[in-house]
């Protein structure tokens, strides 16, 4: 039995859902299974991650590492480079300044 090494949380809050996070969820679930990563990567959807202007967002633990502005192509890079290869995709890292400001 394999040990979980990474935990992924894909935002499915209202803003990220409006930017097609459901399709990204499906893409990620299929890729984890197809590449044999489903035994070591635990995947969940989450509510709002407070980076609404930059979504869809993906949070990865341990880390935390937060990716922003996900598209199918960017998600494919994260799967190949980070999840499969162990090298984070630094050009897609969210920054603390991207967090939604209180109103």
Beta strands, then each sheet from edge to edge (+ up, - down):
strand 1: 6-11
strand 2: 41-46
strand 3: 58-61
strand 4: 65-67
sheet 1: 2+ 1+ 3- 4+
end
